[in-house]
Amino acid sequence: MCRNIRVLHNFEPPATDAEVHAAALQYVRKVSGSTKPSAANAAAFDTAVSEIAAATQRLLDALVTAAPPKDREVEAAKARARAAQRYGT
């Protein structure tokens, strides 16, 4: 599950709320061992996702770097090239 969490720091444009939420959701799914919580656990699951998303956004806002921001399209192309070499597609 966590392999879907992407690096969100130092990109131009910055990570969106949706990307931060998706990363938080993947984290909670991994930690809880459940992709869809039961009705009894849904509130706790949703609260955890919200809290982790907020903490993640605070982290991203606080991080500083001297490196130039990465371009999302360039990084995506690199990932596709690595996948093609790895899987022969």
Backbone as ProteinMPNN parsed JSONL, in Angstrom:
{"seq_chain_A": "MCRNIRVLHNFEPPATDAEVHAAALQYVRKVSGSTKPSAANAAAFDTAVSEIAAATQRLLDALVTAAPPKDREVEAAKARARAAQRYGT", "coords_chain_A": {"N_chain_A": [[0.807, -1.204, 0.0], [1.877, 1.325, 0.846], [3.671, 1.941, -1.111], [2.541, 3.615, -2.885], [2.678, 6.149, -1.882], [3.922, 9.252, -2.563], [6.836, 11.367, -2.927], [6.441, 14.573, -1.663], [7.615, 16.945, -1.147], [9.314, 19.907, -2.167], [8.469, 20.479, -4.837], [7.397, 22.042, -7.853], [4.455, 22.982, -9.264], [3.603, 23.386, -5.718], [2.686, 20.612, -3.514], [-0.669, 19.496, -3.682], [-3.742, 19.821, -1.749], [-5.218, 17.522, -2.164], [-3.241, 15.641, -2.872], [-1.778, 15.511, -0.494], [-3.761, 14.543, 1.21], [-4.239, 12.041, 0.001], [-1.784, 10.762, 0.476], [-1.856, 10.653, 3.269], [-4.096, 9.025, 3.614], [-3.188, 6.598, 2.467], [-1.154, 6.016, 4.284], [-2.613, 5.635, 6.702], [-4.186, 3.467, 5.931], [-2.189, 1.521, 5.635], [-1.077, 1.345, 8.234], [-3.33, 0.615, 9.731], [-4.024, -1.731, 8.53], [-6.138, -2.067, 6.895], [-8.078, -1.421, 4.045], [-10.574, -0.398, 3.797], [-12.393, 0.717, 6.375], [-14.429, -0.842, 8.941], [-17.871, -0.053, 9.722], [-17.973, 0.568, 12.409], [-15.424, 1.485, 12.892], [-15.029, 3.596, 11.2], [-15.206, 6.379, 11.845], [-12.969, 6.785, 13.513], [-10.966, 6.1, 11.721], [-11.317, 8.06, 9.68], [-10.818, 10.366, 11.187], [-8.133, 9.966, 11.86], [-6.957, 10.077, 9.299], [-7.476, 12.761, 8.627], [-6.049, 14.121, 10.671], [-3.42, 13.254, 10.186], [-3.044, 14.2, 7.6], [-3.139, 16.951, 8.109], [-0.883, 17.223, 9.775], [1.078, 16.438, 7.971], [0.872, 18.475, 6.06], [1.695, 20.661, 7.622], [4.327, 19.88, 8.088], [5.378, 19.913, 5.445], [5.092, 22.638, 4.904], [6.927, 23.701, 6.686], [9.421, 22.714, 5.975], [12.607, 23.465, 4.582], [14.782, 24.133, 1.838], [17.747, 24.366, -0.145], [17.887, 23.461, -2.634], [16.845, 23.581, -6.047], [13.356, 23.68, -7.008], [11.713, 20.641, -8.009], [10.494, 19.49, -11.159], [7.331, 18.284, -11.847], [6.536, 16.878, -14.167], [8.962, 16.139, -15.356], [10.027, 14.476, -13.361], [8.067, 12.477, -13.374], [8.444, 11.427, -15.924], [11.003, 10.357, -15.613], [10.434, 8.344, -13.753], [8.734, 6.708, -15.276], [10.564, 5.85, -17.2], [12.361, 4.394, -15.599], [10.635, 2.35, -14.771], [10.037, 1.14, -17.216], [12.545, 0.151, -17.916], [12.969, -1.589, -15.808], [10.788, -3.393, -15.906], [10.67, -4.07, -18.525], [8.943, -2.943, -20.428]], "CA_chain_A": [[0.0, 0.0, 0.0], [2.638, 2.56, 0.991], [4.467, 2.247, -2.289], [1.841, 4.659, -3.627], [2.946, 7.453, -1.308], [4.938, 9.939, -3.359], [7.518, 12.502, -2.319], [5.631, 15.765, -1.87], [8.426, 18.129, -0.836], [10.172, 20.593, -3.144], [7.965, 20.413, -6.203], [6.734, 23.224, -8.386], [3.805, 23.655, -8.14], [3.611, 22.619, -4.465], [1.711, 19.527, -3.365], [-2.049, 19.936, -3.473], [-4.434, 19.215, -0.61], [-5.608, 16.166, -2.564], [-2.057, 14.786, -2.794], [-1.48, 15.33, 0.93], [-4.81, 13.66, 1.737], [-4.007, 10.694, -0.535], [-0.657, 10.192, 1.203], [-2.337, 10.35, 4.616], [-4.99, 7.875, 3.494], [-2.363, 5.413, 2.257], [-0.471, 5.734, 5.546], [-3.586, 5.073, 7.656], [-4.529, 2.129, 5.443], [-1.074, 0.615, 5.929], [-0.955, 1.16, 9.675], [-4.51, -0.078, 10.254], [-4.158, -3.025, 7.879], [-7.459, -2.114, 6.282], [-8.292, -0.423, 3.003], [-11.889, 0.196, 4.058], [-12.715, 0.332, 7.747], [-15.81, -1.214, 9.253], [-18.684, 1.088, 10.15], [-17.603, 0.875, 13.793], [-14.116, 2.137, 12.921], [-14.961, 4.632, 10.164], [-14.946, 7.696, 12.428], [-11.569, 6.803, 13.945], [-10.172, 6.059, 10.488], [-11.411, 9.378, 9.049], [-10.131, 11.32, 12.056], [-6.696, 9.735, 11.697], [-6.558, 10.601, 7.989], [-7.492, 14.23, 8.723], [-4.95, 14.568, 11.526], [-2.148, 12.994, 9.507], [-2.962, 15.15, 6.485], [-2.8, 18.261, 8.679], [0.513, 17.159, 10.211], [1.891, 16.386, 6.756], [0.889, 19.821, 5.473], [2.555, 21.49, 8.479], [5.702, 19.475, 7.795], [5.76, 20.438, 4.124], [5.194, 24.094, 5.01], [8.075, 24.051, 7.521], [10.677, 22.264, 5.371], [13.337, 24.41, 3.729], [15.851, 23.522, 1.058], [18.446, 25.25, -1.076], [17.79, 22.833, -3.954], [15.758, 24.128, -6.865], [12.184, 22.794, -7.036], [11.657, 19.639, -9.073], [9.363, 19.584, -12.076], [6.535, 17.062, -11.756], [6.541, 16.143, -15.439], [10.295, 15.552, -15.532], [10.131, 13.367, -12.412], [7.175, 11.413, -13.845], [9.107, 10.801, -17.073], [12.089, 9.527, -15.071], [9.817, 7.157, -13.138], [8.278, 5.835, -16.363], [11.756, 5.247, -17.811], [12.842, 3.357, -14.673], [9.692, 1.238, -14.816], [10.204, 0.466, -18.503], [13.782, -0.614, -17.86], [12.817, -2.645, -14.8], [9.78, -4.382, -16.278], [10.815, -4.403, -19.933], [7.786, -2.508, -21.224]], "C_chain_A": [[0.85, 1.268, 0.0], [3.5, 2.88, -0.232], [3.818, 3.341, -3.127], [2.043, 6.047, -3.043], [4.113, 8.059, -2.068], [5.607, 11.031, -2.541], [6.712, 13.749, -2.664], [6.418, 17.052, -1.673], [9.221, 18.602, -2.041], [9.755, 20.352, -4.59], [7.354, 21.753, -6.586], [5.725, 22.758, -9.403], [3.805, 22.77, -6.891], [2.523, 21.547, -4.441], [0.327, 20.1, -3.074], [-2.626, 19.285, -2.218], [-4.825, 17.776, -0.922], [-4.43, 15.2, -2.475], [-1.684, 14.498, -1.345], [-2.492, 14.372, 1.554], [-4.599, 12.224, 1.264], [-2.849, 10.015, 0.182], [-1.078, 9.796, 2.616], [-3.233, 9.117, 4.603], [-4.2, 6.582, 3.32], [-1.648, 5.016, 3.542], [-1.426, 5.069, 6.54], [-4.012, 3.679, 7.219], [-3.439, 1.123, 5.808], [-1.009, 0.31, 7.417], [-2.125, 0.355, 10.236], [-4.661, -1.485, 9.666], [-5.479, -3.186, 7.164], [-7.577, -1.039, 5.207], [-9.637, 0.281, 3.169], [-12.309, -0.241, 5.454], [-14.174, -0.093, 7.892], [-16.562, 0.037, 9.691], [-18.315, 1.521, 11.566], [-16.297, 1.663, 13.878], [-14.003, 3.313, 11.951], [-14.613, 6.003, 10.733], [-13.487, 7.817, 12.86], [-10.635, 6.855, 12.747], [-10.14, 7.445, 9.837], [-10.701, 10.455, 9.869], [-8.621, 11.19, 11.897], [-6.202, 10.297, 10.363], [-6.484, 12.126, 8.038], [-6.314, 14.752, 9.534], [-3.595, 14.369, 10.859], [-1.973, 13.922, 8.316], [-2.563, 16.534, 6.995], [-1.339, 18.292, 9.125], [1.456, 17.148, 9.011], [1.988, 17.757, 6.116], [1.761, 20.76, 6.292], [4.023, 21.165, 8.231], [6.17, 20.066, 6.474], [5.945, 21.951, 4.153], [6.453, 24.524, 5.754], [9.412, 23.665, 6.892], [11.287, 23.352, 4.505], [14.431, 23.65, 2.997], [16.478, 24.569, 0.153], [18.366, 24.699, -2.497], [16.661, 23.472, -4.754], [14.576, 23.159, -6.883], [12.228, 21.844, -8.224], [10.398, 19.856, -9.903], [8.621, 18.249, -12.068], [6.587, 16.227, -13.036], [7.882, 15.459, -15.684], [10.453, 14.347, -14.616], [9.246, 12.194, -12.834], [7.802, 10.679, -15.035], [10.253, 9.899, -16.612], [11.532, 8.236, -14.473], [9.328, 6.183, -14.205], [9.46, 5.136, -17.024], [12.326, 4.146, -16.917], [11.941, 2.134, -14.715], [9.852, 0.44, -16.114], [11.462, -0.386, -18.504], [13.624, -1.803, -16.901], [11.903, -3.768, -15.277], [9.789, -4.721, -17.765], [9.619, -4.03, -20.802], [8.089, -1.235, -21.963]], "O_chain_A": [[0.574, 2.193, -0.765], [4.002, 3.998, -0.355], [4.471, 3.933, -3.986], [1.621, 7.032, -3.648], [5.17, 7.441, -2.195], [5.029, 11.555, -1.588], [6.344, 13.957, -3.82], [5.93, 18.134, -2.0], [9.729, 17.802, -2.827], [10.585, 20.059, -5.45], [6.859, 22.495, -5.737], [6.145, 22.148, -10.387], [3.984, 21.556, -6.985], [1.579, 21.571, -5.23], [0.18, 21.062, -2.32], [-2.069, 18.322, -1.693], [-4.771, 16.91, -0.049], [-4.601, 14.059, -2.046], [-1.318, 13.373, -1.005], [-2.123, 13.493, 2.333], [-4.764, 11.287, 2.046], [-2.918, 8.819, 0.469], [-0.702, 8.73, 3.104], [-3.134, 8.264, 5.485], [-4.51, 5.576, 3.959], [-1.544, 3.832, 3.86], [-1.084, 4.055, 7.148], [-4.182, 2.796, 8.059], [-3.734, 0.008, 6.239], [-0.899, -0.85, 7.814], [-1.937, -0.489, 11.113], [-5.347, -2.33, 10.242], [-5.899, -4.302, 6.859], [-7.219, 0.116, 5.434], [-9.809, 1.419, 2.732], [-12.552, -1.423, 5.694], [-15.027, 0.253, 7.075], [-15.953, 1.063, 9.994], [-18.344, 2.71, 11.882], [-16.087, 2.421, 14.825], [-12.958, 3.962, 11.9], [-13.798, 6.718, 10.15], [-12.842, 8.833, 12.601], [-9.633, 7.57, 12.761], [-9.072, 7.946, 9.485], [-10.06, 11.346, 9.312], [-7.913, 12.193, 11.809], [-5.144, 10.923, 10.308], [-5.525, 12.715, 7.54], [-5.656, 15.712, 9.133], [-2.72, 15.229, 10.96], [-0.863, 14.383, 8.051], [-1.741, 17.211, 6.377], [-0.635, 19.272, 8.882], [2.512, 17.78, 9.04], [3.063, 18.163, 5.676], [2.492, 21.572, 5.726], [4.863, 22.063, 8.17], [7.247, 20.657, 6.403], [6.846, 22.484, 3.506], [6.993, 25.597, 5.484], [10.441, 24.239, 7.248], [10.585, 24.067, 3.79], [14.938, 22.642, 3.489], [15.828, 25.529, -0.259], [18.731, 25.382, -3.453], [15.637, 23.858, -4.191], [14.77, 21.947, -6.785], [12.714, 22.192, -9.301], [9.38, 20.34, -9.409], [9.232, 17.198, -12.263], [6.672, 15.0, -12.976], [7.927, 14.328, -16.167], [10.957, 13.307, -15.041], [9.635, 11.038, -12.669], [7.7, 9.457, -15.14], [10.45, 8.811, -17.153], [12.099, 7.161, -14.669], [9.487, 4.971, -14.06], [9.369, 3.958, -17.372], [12.727, 3.091, -17.407], [12.428, 1.004, -14.696], [9.806, -0.79, -16.102], [11.464, -1.503, -19.021], [14.109, -2.899, -17.183], [12.2, -4.946, -15.079], [9.009, -5.558, -18.219], [9.316, -4.707, -21.784], [7.233, -0.721, -22.683]]}, "name": "protein", "num_of_chains": 1, "seq": "MCRNIRVLHNFEPPATDAEVHAAALQYVRKVSGSTKPSAANAAAFDTAVSEIAAATQRLLDALVTAAPPKDREVEAAKARARAAQRYGT"}
